[in-house]
Every structure is written in C-alpha cells, then in structure tokens.
Amino acid sequence: MSSSPHGPSGPAPRRRTVLAGSLTAAAAAALASACGGGAEESPPGGKVIASTSDIPVGEGRVFAEEKVVVTQPVAGDFKAFSAVCTHRGCTVGSVADGLIDCPCHASRFRIADASVAAGPATRPLPPREITVSGGDIRLS
C-alpha cells in the first residue's frame, strides 16, 4: 500500500505550511499579550506609586513593596533609588533631614544622589527609573 499526500478532504498541508501557521499564531498571541490592555497591566510609563504632593521638598518616601525610595532634593526634582541597602540588603526605613536611613546597621544615604553619608555601607543605593507627569510619579 502506498502513502498518499492527500487526506480525506483534499491535499494534506505541508510541514512548512503548518509550522509557518503555528509560528504566526504564536507571534500574534505574544504581540496581543504585550500590547493588550489587561487589568493587571500597568499603564504606559509604569505603575503610579505616588503623587508629587506625597514627596516633601528636601525629604522622600520609602515604598517597601516596590523596593524603591523616591526623594525630592529640591523643588520639582524627583529622584528614585533602590530601597535595598548596599550593606546587608535590608530595606531602608525612612527619609529625614536630607538622608535615607537604613534601620539595620545605621547606614545613611544622601537624598540627592544616594551616595553614602554614613557607613557601614560603602556603595550608594542604585538609581531606579521613574517618570513624573501630571502630578503622578510612575515607577518604570
């Protein structure tokens, strides 16, 4: 018995045609997922974590869940840094008097650039990307 390239409803599709169709469907699904507007996705520009009015000039606020600290060293200039201390990985606890304080071992970082003001930490807090628009601060 010889095999036939035709199925019960006409010619059988070639392997390349099936593969190309599968890849096209997968690419379309990935694109829809990336560009879709699902409720769990962040709006363009990232997740809103605060209003500019929530960050006092010369101070800042720690967002422990996002592991970020946002500061406003001078009016209208917002900065963001990792809230994970570079000494032992504790989450920084507060911002006061121009300094970001870590409660674990008393390291302190300057709000303008997260450089070390007091050890035992020896490295600054890494910067985090934010966007400020229309009074919203978004974590990128």
Secondary structure, DSSP 4 states (H G I P E B T S, - for coil): ----SEETTEEPPPHHHHHHHHHHHHHHHHHHHHH---TTSPPTT-EEEEEGGGS-TTEEEEETTTTEEEEEEETTEEEEEESB-TTT-PBP-EEETTEEE-TTT--EEETTT--EEESS--SPPPB--EEEETTEEEE-
